[in-house]
Amino acid sequence: MAALVVKKQTSILITLLTYLIIIINATMTAASAVGCSTDHDLTSGFESLPLRKENFRILKPYDIPLEQRYSFINGVHKCWVYSTDKPHSPASKTLPRTEIGIHGYGYRSGVWQFEGYGYVPKGTTGVCIMQIFGATAPRASSAMVRVYDGNLVFYRRKVLAENIYDKWFRLNVIHDVGASKVQIYIDGELKLETKDGGGTVHTFKCGVYAQDKDSNYMESRWKDLKVLRKL
């Protein structure tokens, strides 16, 4: 009789442990999904728009040939600039830059997404490497991803990712114009959701655009650039 009781209790215990394991696994799976998105998650419901050579408009120091500040080799856009360089036009009062502007896809409404793999070599600092151009004056941009001392930073307000020097990272920036909302993802993980800067027309840009406390030499590289529009 005692043996039967022990056997029954053991069976119940095994059943309870089995259910507990199932619950733990389900909880861990759900937790791993929080704050993390896959490529499919980010681009689902978006249309990837064609990007050709004519869609890339390069802003560079006005007195220097393009090939001395930009190259495109084996699918990699390389942009570099010096803090002593001229602005992009004689009339401009802005700081030096070598920026790729996505031409032909300026937008006024809808939900748009920028995706690209970026690379910043050690030593580059005080620079914007990606921006959503267009905002309500006196602002000129609705979002900026900058580099300061090896960290990706939203303007000067929030660190998005640390220790990014000398390695590729994936950057996704989603702009919902109607909701005035910008989301920034690094390697598939949502790092920031914030309001945009207003404005009527917006465009995506990437490259190097000097900001405060800039290094003498600034460089970023980009590959697999995409512009997507929500269907």
Buried (B, 14 or more C-beta within 10 A) or exposed (E): EEEEEEEEEEEEEEEEEEEEEEEEEEEEEEEEEEEEBEEEEBBEEBEEBEBEEEBBEBBBBEEBEEEEBBEBEEEBBBBBBBBEBBBBEEEEEEBBBBBBBBEBBBBEEEBBBBBBBBBBEEEBBBBBBBBBBBBEEEEBBBBBBBBBEBBBBBBEEEEBBEEBBEEBBBBBBBBBBEEBBBBBBBBBBBBBEBEBBBBEEBBBBBBBBBBEEBBEBBBBBBBEBBBBBBE
